[in-house]
């Protein structure tokens, strides 16, 4: 049977549920032999995952999912095989973490002004080890009994058109790709089927994108073929994975089934001349 590779997962260092170690253990149980943890704007889980990977026989590929803005759209750039000790990368991720904290403060302040008495401590409790994001605020709203569910929290209050919305710290896709490249890594556009049209995809390719995430739960067979054809035509790398968040998004069945083969990370290494 072909080896299973999952290059898109999340831990509690961003918006996932599991610790890096627990995620690696589960990966081993599901037959995944190569894993990348791509937490949002964070590589804090990499060291723990690498140690667990050595113990359980799971290869860990350095990964991250950087937030960027294309026009008015939020897009995500996956970075792989970079040097985790790169100073510029770490400085950028530290800045992201600080900006996420300040954004959350502003959102909670707006909610309080709307007579929604959410405690900021409740948000911090939900964020735990991770950088604070809107999912943590939504969960805190639900757990504090201030909204009926996660969807309502976004639709009524903190979504992009909600009264408590606050814009995130923004960098361009070009900046995100440059940060990853300067750290010795490659840049892959995450799940383009969610938000990127063909014209925008061509713009990113011209800007220096290294590849496309072709395999993702949001891509049906037709979408996968479409992006594979584009990757082939423009000599781009492919990537893929489950985008697993520990079951938080009813995504448990994808972990171990939405996978790619060993040829994908092998091609990445060849592009970077890594043996």
PyMOL commands that set and color helices and strands:
alter all, ss='L'
color gray80, all
select helices_A, chain A and resi 20-29+46-56+87-113+120-127+134-143+150-158+173-182+192-194+198-206+221-233+252-254+262-271
alter helices_A, ss='H'
color red, helices_A
select strands_A, chain A and resi 4-9+32-37+59-60+63-70+73-80+186-189+211-215+237-240
alter strands_A, ss='S'
color yellow, strands_A
deselect
rebuild
show_as cartoon
